[in-house]
């Protein structure tokens, strides 16, 4: 129950406020010098006597605040690391790819721009589409990029298009252990999305809708998307846009165009 101060004590409070000292005092803990004082409430309320006591030490309070900030930062880094590792595990990147670093890769003539772009991808402000024929090293470049980003505490999520489409379709079965929500949540939790084997096969109507929904989702949540594909989408559009529309759907193509994607073609000699 709240204790009500008698009316005749109001003048005591006013007098206490007027006589509050500003003398210096030394903190017994850190030996810092302070001038802040506080009214001793117990003395005023119970004995109607004005008495003052030391306030909070500014230096001690600052040290405590800094310690709280350090603990909060450490907790955030730990949680970020757990989130990053959880996303990598959920990505199911092939072992050979997951262990690849930029130091392991040979930069062949014709692939320089792709390597340069991937090394600086964290600073890019556009979606990126990298194409190339089989065995030019696209997927290995994905692994090297992800491992580089992880060292910078940037969360990534990798998926193979055909595998993800199958998982989303399977999630429609109520008895399936994985839901579409859990799949899409991983996309939302990542800073950068790696979409591998984009449009390797022509889309069905269901796949057109699914691809569009994923693109819309990534844009809504401000996710950076990196596409890797055997299909040179930019060249196909120049050669026969109608054929490309039939391949991936008008809605998907319109959504791709909306994001002003940066297209790169790896023209290096394939690895044997």
Backbone as CSV, one residue per row, in Angstrom:
resi,resn,N_x,N_y,N_z,CA_x,CA_y,CA_z,C_x,C_y,C_z
1,UNK,0.846,-1.199,0.000,0.000,0.000,0.000,0.884,1.252,0.000
2,UNK,0.502,2.236,-0.790,1.275,3.464,-0.886,1.137,4.291,0.396
3,UNK,2.279,4.740,0.903,2.269,5.538,2.128,2.043,7.005,1.787
4,UNK,0.998,7.604,2.374,0.657,9.003,2.070,1.380,9.924,3.034
5,UNK,2.056,10.899,2.500,2.798,11.867,3.316,1.832,12.882,3.938
6,UNK,1.903,13.087,5.229,1.044,14.090,5.884,1.225,15.463,5.266
7,UNK,0.149,16.279,5.296,0.200,17.600,4.679,1.265,18.493,5.308
8,UNK,1.462,18.345,6.615,2.437,19.222,7.250,3.875,18.877,6.872
9,UNK,4.064,17.757,6.157,5.411,17.386,5.703,5.757,18.016,4.355
10,UNK,4.758,18.612,3.690,5.021,19.224,2.381,6.062,20.312,2.500
11,UNK,5.976,21.129,3.546,6.953,22.201,3.730,8.345,21.641,3.986
12,UNK,8.419,20.465,4.591,9.724,19.833,4.826,10.382,19.477,3.500
13,UNK,9.566,18.929,2.562,10.100,18.582,1.235,10.598,19.835,0.502
14,UNK,9.826,20.893,0.600,10.226,22.136,-0.072,11.529,22.663,0.510
15,UNK,11.650,22.598,1.843,12.873,23.058,2.497,14.062,22.180,2.130
16,UNK,13.818,20.853,2.014,14.888,19.921,1.639,15.401,20.224,0.238
17,UNK,14.459,20.522,-0.660,14.856,20.831,-2.038,15.676,22.112,-2.101
18,UNK,15.350,23.066,-1.239,16.059,24.347,-1.227,17.450,24.237,-0.605
19,UNK,17.608,23.289,0.315,18.881,23.183,1.042,19.751,22.020,0.571
20,UNK,19.397,21.435,-0.563,20.177,20.310,-1.088,21.633,20.740,-1.298
21,UNK,22.601,20.060,-0.679,24.007,20.482,-0.779,24.612,20.161,-2.146
22,UNK,25.727,20.798,-2.430,26.488,20.479,-3.643,27.966,20.282,-3.319
23,UNK,28.255,19.927,-2.079,29.636,19.654,-1.670,30.155,18.404,-2.380
24,UNK,31.454,18.358,-2.567,32.061,17.189,-3.202,32.185,16.043,-2.201
25,UNK,32.021,14.806,-2.717,32.260,13.631,-1.888,32.931,12.550,-2.732
26,UNK,33.689,11.711,-2.077,34.482,10.681,-2.757,33.793,9.318,-2.667
27,UNK,33.675,8.662,-3.803,33.070,7.336,-3.853,33.993,6.318,-3.183
28,UNK,33.437,5.510,-2.306,34.230,4.519,-1.591,34.652,3.349,-2.488
29,UNK,33.969,3.189,-3.631,34.268,2.054,-4.519,35.323,2.414,-5.562
30,UNK,35.067,3.496,-6.304,35.993,3.852,-7.396,36.801,5.102,-7.098
31,UNK,36.513,5.743,-5.951,37.211,6.967,-5.520,36.977,8.146,-6.466
32,UNK,35.901,8.063,-7.237,35.538,9.188,-8.093,34.919,10.303,-7.267
33,UNK,35.079,11.551,-7.736,34.552,12.723,-7.029,33.183,13.077,-7.600
34,UNK,32.192,13.269,-6.701,30.827,13.570,-7.100,30.288,14.761,-6.310
35,UNK,29.232,15.370,-6.818,28.553,16.467,-6.104,27.046,16.227,-6.024
36,UNK,26.593,15.040,-6.424,25.156,14.761,-6.410,24.722,14.155,-5.065
37,UNK,23.654,14.726,-4.505,23.118,14.304,-3.215,21.653,13.936,-3.355
38,UNK,21.179,13.159,-2.388,19.773,12.750,-2.379,19.176,12.971,-0.992
39,UNK,17.881,13.280,-0.956,17.184,13.414,0.321,17.009,12.024,0.929
40,UNK,17.262,11.891,2.211,17.027,10.629,2.922,15.527,10.528,3.215
41,UNK,14.821,9.800,2.373,13.367,9.746,2.448,12.863,9.181,3.776
42,UNK,13.543,8.178,4.295,13.102,7.563,5.560,13.087,8.573,6.709
43,UNK,14.109,9.412,6.752,14.198,10.399,7.828,13.075,11.428,7.719
44,UNK,12.786,11.860,6.497,11.743,12.871,6.300,10.371,12.286,6.616
45,UNK,10.096,11.084,6.124,8.771,10.489,6.291,8.522,10.041,7.729
46,UNK,9.514,9.377,8.315,9.299,8.775,9.633,9.631,9.702,10.812
47,UNK,10.624,10.593,10.628,11.048,11.430,11.756,10.876,12.925,11.477
48,UNK,10.342,13.251,10.277,10.121,14.647,9.886,11.401,15.475,10.051
49,UNK,12.498,14.849,9.655,13.800,15.495,9.791,14.500,15.485,8.447
50,UNK,15.098,16.638,8.106,15.798,16.743,6.828,17.209,16.187,6.982
51,UNK,17.512,15.239,6.119,18.849,14.647,6.122,19.174,14.255,4.687
52,UNK,20.438,14.353,4.327,20.862,14.044,2.963,21.867,12.890,2.960
53,UNK,21.914,12.220,1.825,22.898,11.143,1.660,23.468,11.207,0.247
54,UNK,24.590,10.487,0.065,25.234,10.499,-1.244,24.301,9.898,-2.303
55,UNK,24.329,10.498,-3.488,23.569,9.940,-4.599,24.362,8.837,-5.290
56,UNK,23.947,8.485,-6.500,24.671,7.465,-7.250,25.958,8.057,-7.807
57,UNK,27.029,7.303,-7.707,28.318,7.761,-8.250,28.253,7.742,-9.771
58,UNK,28.542,8.871,-10.384,28.482,8.975,-11.849,29.436,8.009,-12.528
59,UNK,30.642,7.888,-11.960,31.650,7.018,-12.560,31.239,5.550,-12.448
60,UNK,30.732,5.148,-11.279,30.273,3.771,-11.087,29.107,3.449,-12.020
61,UNK,28.215,4.405,-12.171,27.068,4.205,-13.051,27.521,4.054,-14.502
62,UNK,28.506,4.859,-14.900,29.024,4.769,-16.262,29.695,3.413,-16.499
63,UNK,30.463,2.943,-15.493,31.119,1.641,-15.606,30.080,0.526,-15.718
64,UNK,29.015,0.631,-14.914,27.952,-0.374,-14.953,27.240,-0.375,-16.302
65,UNK,26.987,0.822,-16.848,26.327,0.928,-18.151,27.192,0.311,-19.254
66,UNK,28.498,0.570,-19.191,29.416,0.018,-20.187,29.448,-1.507,-20.101
67,UNK,29.411,-2.032,-18.873,29.427,-3.481,-18.686,28.158,-4.111,-19.248
68,UNK,27.026,-3.442,-19.051,25.759,-3.938,-19.602,25.811,-3.943,-21.133
69,UNK,26.390,-2.873,-21.704,26.517,-2.788,-23.163,27.392,-3.915,-23.691
70,UNK,28.499,-4.208,-22.983,29.400,-5.282,-23.399,28.695,-6.625,-23.356
71,UNK,27.927,-6.842,-22.291,27.200,-8.099,-22.159,26.136,-8.240,-23.238
72,UNK,25.441,-7.132,-23.526,24.420,-7.159,-24.577,25.048,-7.445,-25.938
73,UNK,26.218,-6.825,-26.194,26.908,-7.032,-27.471,27.386,-8.473,-27.593
74,UNK,27.924,-9.016,-26.488,28.395,-10.403,-26.495,27.231,-11.360,-26.745
75,UNK,26.091,-11.082,-26.126,24.904,-11.916,-26.320,24.414,-11.842,-27.759
76,UNK,24.430,-10.626,-28.330,23.993,-10.452,-29.717,24.916,-11.209,-30.676
77,UNK,26.239,-11.102,-30.446,27.194,-11.807,-31.309,26.997,-13.315,-31.221
78,UNK,26.751,-13.796,-30.005,26.530,-15.235,-29.814,25.270,-15.684,-30.544
79,UNK,24.194,-14.908,-30.397,22.931,-15.255,-31.066,23.061,-15.172,-32.577
80,UNK,23.811,-14.152,-33.065,24.028,-14.012,-34.503,24.802,-15.210,-35.048
81,UNK,25.802,-15.640,-34.278,26.617,-16.784,-34.700,25.773,-18.047,-34.761
82,UNK,24.919,-18.242,-33.761,24.040,-19.410,-33.752,23.082,-19.374,-34.936
83,UNK,22.576,-18.174,-35.236,21.651,-18.028,-36.374,22.370,-18.323,-37.693
84,UNK,23.594,-17.825,-37.822,24.372,-18.046,-39.041,24.640,-19.532,-39.252
85,UNK,25.062,-20.210,-38.192,25.376,-21.633,-38.300,24.118,-22.461,-38.562
86,UNK,22.993,-22.054,-37.966,21.730,-22.769,-38.182,21.295,-22.649,-39.646
87,UNK,21.473,-21.474,-40.225,21.112,-21.265,-41.627,22.015,-22.070,-42.556
88,UNK,23.306,-22.138,-42.218,24.237,-22.921,-43.039,23.852,-24.396,-43.010
89,UNK,23.498,-24.882,-41.824,23.102,-26.280,-41.691,21.828,-26.554,-42.472
90,UNK,20.884,-25.628,-42.394,19.612,-25.792,-43.106,19.793,-25.708,-44.620
91,UNK,20.845,-25.024,-45.057,21.100,-24.873,-46.494,21.493,-26.189,-47.149
92,UNK,22.075,-27.106,-46.376,22.503,-28.405,-46.893,23.418,-28.250,-48.106
93,UNK,24.421,-27.397,-47.951,25.393,-27.190,-49.023,26.262,-28.436,-49.147
94,UNK,26.511,-28.922,-50.362,27.374,-30.106,-50.535,28.725,-29.911,-49.843
95,UNK,29.265,-30.958,-49.201,30.510,-30.857,-48.417,31.669,-30.179,-49.166
96,UNK,31.909,-30.574,-50.407,33.014,-29.991,-51.162,32.828,-28.489,-51.332
97,UNK,31.594,-28.085,-51.571,31.287,-26.663,-51.768,31.394,-25.908,-50.449
98,UNK,30.891,-26.498,-49.366,30.854,-25.814,-48.069,32.237,-25.549,-47.500
99,UNK,33.239,-26.284,-47.965,34.603,-26.119,-47.453,35.467,-25.231,-48.348
100,UNK,34.917,-24.754,-49.450,35.689,-23.974,-50.420,35.899,-22.536,-49.961
101,UNK,37.107,-22.024,-50.171,37.417,-20.617,-49.903,37.950,-19.988,-51.182
102,UNK,38.063,-18.679,-51.182,38.579,-17.991,-52.362,40.017,-18.408,-52.657
103,UNK,40.771,-18.756,-51.613,42.160,-19.190,-51.808,42.255,-20.518,-52.548
104,UNK,41.168,-21.284,-52.516,41.172,-22.589,-53.186,40.850,-22.487,-54.674
105,UNK,40.361,-21.341,-55.094,39.867,-21.214,-56.464,40.879,-20.559,-57.394
106,UNK,40.878,-21.064,-58.602,41.719,-20.489,-59.650,40.881,-19.502,-60.455
107,UNK,41.345,-18.264,-60.503,40.597,-17.245,-61.256,41.005,-17.335,-62.726
108,UNK,40.157,-17.922,-63.513,40.461,-18.092,-64.930,40.012,-16.881,-65.740
109,UNK,40.665,-16.734,-66.876,40.316,-15.634,-67.769,38.860,-15.757,-68.209
110,UNK,38.127,-14.679,-68.030,36.713,-14.680,-68.359,35.824,-14.755,-67.136
111,UNK,36.441,-15.038,-65.961,35.655,-15.141,-64.726,36.061,-14.078,-63.717
112,UNK,36.919,-13.144,-64.114,37.442,-12.147,-63.177,36.342,-11.292,-62.555
113,UNK,35.377,-10.860,-63.370,34.325,-9.973,-62.869,33.453,-10.689,-61.834
114,UNK,33.167,-11.946,-62.090,32.354,-12.718,-61.145,33.062,-12.836,-59.798
115,UNK,34.363,-13.133,-59.816,35.137,-13.250,-58.576,35.190,-11.912,-57.841
116,UNK,35.469,-10.853,-58.575,35.576,-9.527,-57.970,34.248,-9.116,-57.330
117,UNK,33.153,-9.385,-58.028,31.829,-9.020,-57.520,31.484,-9.805,-56.263
118,UNK,31.756,-11.102,-56.259,31.424,-11.938,-55.108,32.257,-11.571,-53.877
119,UNK,33.489,-11.156,-54.072,34.322,-10.759,-52.937,33.813,-9.483,-52.284
120,UNK,33.050,-8.689,-53.030,32.534,-7.422,-52.507,31.017,-7.434,-52.409
121,UNK,30.431,-8.623,-52.399,28.975,-8.718,-52.490,28.272,-8.092,-51.291
122,UNK,28.918,-8.065,-50.139,28.278,-7.489,-48.947,28.024,-5.991,-49.119
123,UNK,28.760,-5.349,-50.033,28.606,-3.917,-50.259,27.697,-3.607,-51.447
124,UNK,27.293,-4.631,-52.168,26.447,-4.420,-53.347,25.039,-4.000,-52.927
125,UNK,24.408,-3.150,-53.716,23.050,-2.697,-53.398,22.037,-3.172,-54.438
126,UNK,22.455,-4.146,-55.287,21.556,-4.684,-56.301,21.567,-6.207,-56.230
127,UNK,20.531,-6.813,-56.778,20.544,-8.254,-56.951,21.534,-8.586,-58.069
128,UNK,22.156,-9.750,-57.985,23.186,-10.140,-58.949,22.818,-11.486,-59.567
129,UNK,23.007,-11.583,-60.871,22.712,-12.816,-61.605,23.981,-13.253,-62.326
130,UNK,24.516,-14.422,-61.927,25.750,-14.934,-62.530,25.421,-16.193,-63.334
131,UNK,25.773,-16.171,-64.603,25.510,-17.319,-65.469,26.813,-17.856,-66.044
132,UNK,26.740,-19.080,-66.505,27.904,-19.728,-67.104,27.564,-21.169,-67.422
133,UNK,28.295,-21.746,-68.353,28.035,-23.133,-68.717,28.473,-24.065,-67.589
134,UNK,28.181,-25.346,-67.742,28.549,-26.325,-66.722,30.057,-26.337,-66.479
135,UNK,30.432,-26.533,-65.200,31.831,-26.697,-64.789,32.692,-25.444,-64.935
136,UNK,32.061,-24.282,-64.954,32.854,-23.049,-64.955,33.199,-22.608,-63.531
137,UNK,32.652,-23.309,-62.532,32.993,-23.019,-61.136,31.985,-22.167,-60.401
138,UNK,30.762,-22.108,-60.896,29.740,-21.255,-60.273,29.433,-21.694,-58.837
139,UNK,29.168,-22.983,-58.673,28.782,-23.466,-57.342,29.932,-23.366,-56.356
140,UNK,31.150,-23.608,-56.804,32.313,-23.450,-55.920,32.464,-21.985,-55.504
141,UNK,32.130,-21.092,-56.426,32.181,-19.666,-56.108,31.138,-19.319,-55.049
142,UNK,29.995,-19.997,-55.094,28.978,-19.814,-54.057,29.557,-20.171,-52.690
143,UNK,30.191,-21.347,-52.607,30.758,-21.799,-51.341,31.809,-20.853,-50.803
144,UNK,32.700,-20.388,-51.677,33.759,-19.463,-51.255,33.166,-18.153,-50.748
145,UNK,32.135,-17.673,-51.423,31.495,-16.414,-51.027,30.813,-16.547,-49.673
146,UNK,30.084,-17.636,-49.485,29.387,-17.846,-48.219,30.380,-17.947,-47.066
147,UNK,31.460,-18.705,-47.252,32.463,-18.836,-46.193,33.126,-17.505,-45.871
148,UNK,33.315,-16.673,-46.874,33.885,-15.344,-46.646,32.921,-14.461,-45.861
149,UNK,31.636,-14.531,-46.195,30.627,-13.714,-45.517,30.434,-14.157,-44.065
150,UNK,30.524,-15.458,-43.828,30.359,-15.975,-42.466,31.420,-15.402,-41.536
151,UNK,32.653,-15.251,-42.041,33.721,-14.669,-41.214,33.433,-13.209,-40.872
152,UNK,32.545,-12.580,-41.633,32.153,-11.189,-41.382,30.817,-11.108,-40.635
153,UNK,30.370,-12.261,-40.112,29.101,-12.344,-39.365,27.897,-11.907,-40.194
154,UNK,27.911,-12.255,-41.470,26.783,-11.992,-42.362,26.089,-13.321,-42.630
155,UNK,24.808,-13.398,-42.330,24.080,-14.658,-42.467,23.665,-14.901,-43.917
156,UNK,23.801,-16.159,-44.332,23.486,-16.536,-45.709,22.579,-17.758,-45.725
157,UNK,21.776,-17.838,-46.763,20.978,-19.046,-46.968,21.088,-19.444,-48.426
158,UNK,21.514,-20.691,-48.639,21.693,-21.223,-49.983,20.603,-22.249,-50.263
159,UNK,20.064,-22.217,-51.478,19.175,-23.304,-51.868,19.319,-23.597,-53.357
160,UNK,19.149,-24.870,-53.682,19.070,-25.301,-55.059,17.607,-25.221,-55.473
161,UNK,17.338,-24.611,-56.598,15.963,-24.319,-56.991,15.078,-25.563,-57.045
162,UNK,15.527,-26.619,-57.734,14.684,-27.807,-57.877,14.409,-28.450,-56.526
163,UNK,15.427,-28.461,-55.663,15.268,-29.056,-54.337,14.297,-28.236,-53.487
164,UNK,14.405,-26.897,-53.568,13.504,-26.044,-52.777,12.066,-26.157,-53.271
165,UNK,11.878,-26.178,-54.588,10.534,-26.327,-55.128,9.899,-27.631,-54.641
166,UNK,10.693,-28.695,-54.606,10.177,-29.994,-54.148,9.790,-29.921,-52.664
167,UNK,10.637,-29.269,-51.860,10.345,-29.147,-50.427,9.073,-28.340,-50.201
168,UNK,8.899,-27.262,-50.958,7.691,-26.449,-50.813,6.448,-27.222,-51.235
169,UNK,6.572,-28.022,-52.300,5.431,-28.816,-52.741,5.116,-29.897,-51.717
170,UNK,6.162,-30.527,-51.162,5.951,-31.563,-50.145,5.326,-30.988,-48.875
171,UNK,5.620,-29.707,-48.613,5.103,-29.083,-47.385,3.578,-28.932,-47.415
172,UNK,2.977,-29.085,-48.600,1.523,-29.001,-48.699,0.844,-30.197,-48.040
173,UNK,1.615,-31.271,-47.903,1.102,-32.457,-47.219,1.125,-32.206,-45.712
174,UNK,-0.007,-32.282,-45.068,-0.082,-31.967,-43.645,0.767,-32.897,-42.786
175,UNK,1.058,-34.080,-43.291,1.863,-35.021,-42.532,3.357,-34.779,-42.708
176,UNK,3.717,-33.840,-43.575,5.123,-33.547,-43.810,5.719,-32.815,-42.601
177,UNK,6.940,-33.179,-42.242,7.577,-32.596,-41.051,7.941,-31.129,-41.246
178,UNK,8.212,-30.726,-42.484,8.629,-29.352,-42.776,7.459,-28.567,-43.359
179,UNK,7.205,-27.393,-42.813,6.124,-26.539,-43.304,6.669,-25.464,-44.226
180,UNK,5.791,-24.890,-45.039,6.224,-23.791,-45.916,6.661,-22.593,-45.077
181,UNK,6.042,-22.419,-43.909,6.428,-21.313,-43.016,7.877,-21.448,-42.572
182,UNK,8.278,-22.655,-42.156,9.651,-22.856,-41.685,10.655,-22.657,-42.809
183,UNK,10.265,-23.032,-44.034,11.151,-22.846,-45.188,11.331,-21.350,-45.470
184,UNK,10.241,-20.614,-45.524,10.304,-19.192,-45.836,10.946,-18.401,-44.699
185,UNK,10.804,-18.886,-43.471,11.411,-18.197,-42.330,12.935,-18.171,-42.470
186,UNK,13.497,-19.228,-43.016,14.952,-19.255,-43.218,15.381,-18.180,-44.215
187,UNK,14.565,-17.953,-45.206,14.857,-16.872,-46.160,14.818,-15.523,-45.439
188,UNK,13.836,-15.378,-44.558,13.685,-14.104,-43.836,14.821,-13.887,-42.850
189,UNK,15.352,-14.970,-42.269,16.406,-14.853,-41.261,17.768,-14.534,-41.862
190,UNK,17.944,-14.757,-43.142,19.247,-14.552,-43.785,19.395,-13.126,-44.307
191,UNK,20.647,-12.658,-44.350,20.937,-11.345,-44.923,21.054,-11.445,-46.447
192,UNK,21.658,-12.543,-46.916,21.883,-12.733,-48.355,21.381,-14.118,-48.761
193,UNK,20.614,-14.169,-49.848,20.054,-15.414,-50.368,20.835,-15.831,-51.610
194,UNK,21.258,-17.097,-51.658,21.943,-17.646,-52.826,21.004,-18.634,-53.512
195,UNK,20.556,-18.253,-54.685,19.575,-19.039,-55.456,20.324,-19.759,-56.567
196,UNK,20.597,-21.039,-56.364,21.410,-21.798,-57.315,20.528,-22.527,-58.331
197,UNK,21.073,-22.671,-59.558,20.385,-23.357,-60.658,19.042,-22.718,-60.982
198,UNK,19.024,-21.407,-61.050,17.803,-20.688,-61.389,17.331,-21.078,-62.781
199,UNK,16.085,-21.486,-62.893,15.425,-21.779,-64.164,16.207,-22.757,-65.047
200,UNK,16.773,-23.801,-64.424,17.493,-24.797,-65.235,16.527,-25.574,-66.124
201,UNK,15.265,-25.646,-65.679,14.217,-26.279,-66.485,13.052,-25.306,-66.618
202,UNK,12.322,-25.363,-67.735,11.156,-24.473,-67.884,10.175,-24.669,-66.732
203,UNK,9.567,-23.571,-66.299,8.656,-23.611,-65.157,7.272,-24.123,-65.543
204,UNK,6.694,-24.870,-64.613,5.270,-25.197,-64.705,4.495,-24.002,-64.144
205,UNK,3.181,-24.028,-64.276,2.379,-22.923,-63.730,2.596,-22.782,-62.222
206,UNK,2.652,-23.920,-61.522,2.861,-23.874,-60.064,4.235,-23.275,-59.740
207,UNK,5.245,-23.637,-60.514,6.603,-23.138,-60.272,6.716,-21.647,-60.591
208,UNK,5.954,-21.188,-61.573,5.930,-19.754,-61.871,5.411,-18.988,-60.666
209,UNK,4.298,-19.463,-60.111,3.736,-18.806,-58.931,4.672,-18.876,-57.742
210,UNK,5.342,-20.019,-57.564,6.257,-20.194,-56.433,7.472,-19.289,-56.570
211,UNK,8.068,-19.254,-57.772,9.236,-18.400,-58.010,8.879,-16.934,-57.784
212,UNK,7.706,-16.541,-58.273,7.263,-15.156,-58.087,7.096,-14.833,-56.609
213,UNK,6.494,-15.736,-55.865,6.279,-15.508,-54.434,7.603,-15.369,-53.683
214,UNK,8.592,-16.173,-54.060,9.899,-16.091,-53.400,10.568,-14.752,-53.713
215,UNK,10.499,-14.341,-54.965,11.083,-13.051,-55.363,10.400,-11.902,-54.620
216,UNK,9.088,-11.957,-54.554,8.326,-10.917,-53.866,8.670,-10.900,-52.374
217,UNK,8.792,-12.083,-51.800,9.135,-12.220,-50.380,10.510,-11.596,-50.099
218,UNK,11.496,-11.927,-50.930,12.857,-11.408,-50.737,12.901,-9.887,-50.866
219,UNK,12.134,-9.356,-51.794,12.105,-7.908,-51.988,11.397,-7.218,-50.827
220,UNK,10.315,-7.818,-50.351,9.555,-7.237,-49.238,10.400,-7.133,-47.980
221,UNK,11.221,-8.149,-47.745,12.059,-8.171,-46.543,13.478,-7.657,-46.804
222,UNK,13.671,-6.978,-47.932,14.943,-6.318,-48.255,16.120,-7.304,-48.232
223,UNK,15.931,-8.467,-48.841,16.993,-9.456,-48.911,17.798,-9.284,-50.201
224,UNK,19.103,-9.431,-50.045,19.972,-9.389,-51.221,19.967,-10.782,-51.844
225,UNK,19.676,-10.883,-53.130,19.570,-12.176,-53.795,20.648,-12.306,-54.861
226,UNK,21.355,-13.460,-54.821,22.386,-13.762,-55.808,21.938,-15.018,-56.558
227,UNK,21.726,-14.882,-57.856,21.286,-15.999,-58.683,22.490,-16.621,-59.386
228,UNK,22.497,-17.954,-59.463,23.495,-18.667,-60.254,22.745,-19.599,-61.198
229,UNK,23.132,-19.584,-62.470,22.371,-20.377,-63.430,23.206,-20.706,-64.666
230,UNK,22.821,-21.801,-65.341,23.399,-22.117,-66.647,22.759,-21.274,-67.743
231,UNK,21.637,-20.658,-67.416,20.882,-19.875,-68.387,21.367,-18.426,-68.389
232,UNK,21.822,-17.960,-69.535,22.230,-16.561,-69.680,20.969,-15.743,-69.960
233,UNK,20.306,-15.340,-68.880,18.999,-14.705,-68.996,19.061,-13.407,-69.795
234,UNK,20.104,-12.631,-69.580,20.216,-11.342,-70.277,20.326,-11.540,-71.786
235,UNK,21.157,-12.494,-72.211,21.312,-12.766,-73.646,20.038,-13.344,-74.237
236,UNK,19.375,-14.227,-73.461,18.121,-14.824,-73.941,17.051,-13.764,-74.152
237,UNK,17.033,-12.770,-73.263,16.045,-11.704,-73.391,16.280,-10.895,-74.667
238,UNK,17.547,-10.653,-74.968,17.869,-9.894,-76.185,17.535,-10.704,-77.440
239,UNK,17.800,-12.006,-77.378,17.593,-12.855,-78.551,16.113,-13.135,-78.796
240,UNK,15.386,-13.472,-77.728,13.973,-13.841,-77.899,13.266,-13.699,-76.557
241,UNK,12.747,-12.510,-76.286,12.106,-12.254,-75.000,10.849,-13.088,-74.820
242,UNK,10.121,-13.320,-75.911,8.895,-14.101,-75.811,9.191,-15.532,-75.382
243,UNK,10.291,-16.079,-75.870,10.683,-17.441,-75.496,11.035,-17.495,-74.003
244,UNK,11.704,-16.428,-73.527,12.072,-16.359,-72.113,10.828,-16.249,-71.243
245,UNK,9.860,-15.478,-71.696,8.600,-15.354,-70.952,7.908,-16.702,-70.833
246,UNK,7.966,-17.479,-71.914,7.348,-18.805,-71.884,8.106,-19.753,-70.959
247,UNK,9.382,-19.493,-70.805,10.217,-20.371,-69.987,9.999,-20.142,-68.494
248,UNK,10.001,-18.886,-68.066,9.909,-18.595,-66.627,8.616,-17.860,-66.246
249,UNK,7.817,-17.519,-67.228,6.548,-16.856,-66.938,6.661,-15.344,-66.977
250,UNK,5.622,-14.696,-67.455,5.617,-13.240,-67.577,5.746,-12.547,-66.217
251,UNK,5.064,-13.095,-65.206,5.098,-12.490,-63.869,6.510,-12.526,-63.285
252,UNK,7.173,-13.676,-63.427,8.528,-13.817,-62.890,9.486,-12.878,-63.622
253,UNK,9.366,-12.831,-64.932,10.248,-11.959,-65.707,10.031,-10.495,-65.339
254,UNK,8.779,-10.100,-65.194,8.480,-8.712,-64.804,9.057,-8.409,-63.425
255,UNK,9.003,-9.395,-62.529,9.538,-9.202,-61.167,11.046,-9.094,-61.196
256,UNK,11.695,-9.854,-62.065,13.152,-9.792,-62.199,13.571,-8.417,-62.735
257,UNK,12.830,-7.935,-63.709,13.158,-6.635,-64.300,12.988,-5.497,-63.303
258,UNK,12.038,-5.636,-62.411,11.745,-4.584,-61.439,12.935,-4.281,-60.540
259,UNK,13.782,-5.273,-60.278,14.887,-5.100,-59.339,16.201,-4.665,-59.988
260,UNK,16.190,-4.353,-61.257,17.389,-3.838,-61.931,18.600,-4.723,-61.617
261,UNK,18.522,-5.986,-62.013,19.538,-6.985,-61.676,20.835,-6.733,-62.445
262,UNK,21.951,-6.978,-61.764,23.278,-6.846,-62.376,23.670,-8.219,-62.934
263,UNK,23.808,-8.321,-64.256,24.081,-9.600,-64.907,25.574,-9.766,-65.184
264,UNK,26.097,-10.946,-64.860,27.501,-11.286,-65.113,27.545,-12.664,-65.769
265,UNK,28.342,-12.800,-66.813,28.513,-14.094,-67.472,29.943,-14.576,-67.280
266,UNK,30.077,-15.804,-66.756,31.405,-16.414,-66.598,31.765,-17.074,-67.922
267,UNK,32.784,-16.545,-68.584,33.166,-17.014,-69.910,34.456,-17.825,-69.896
268,UNK,34.876,-18.239,-68.712,36.123,-18.986,-68.602,35.971,-20.412,-69.153
269,UNK,37.099,-21.049,-69.447,37.097,-22.422,-69.936,36.629,-23.336,-68.816
270,UNK,35.687,-24.242,-69.080,35.194,-25.143,-68.025,36.308,-25.994,-67.418
271,UNK,36.157,-26.308,-66.134,37.081,-27.209,-65.445,36.795,-28.640,-65.927
272,UNK,37.799,-29.434,-66.070,37.622,-30.813,-66.501,37.372,-31.721,-65.295
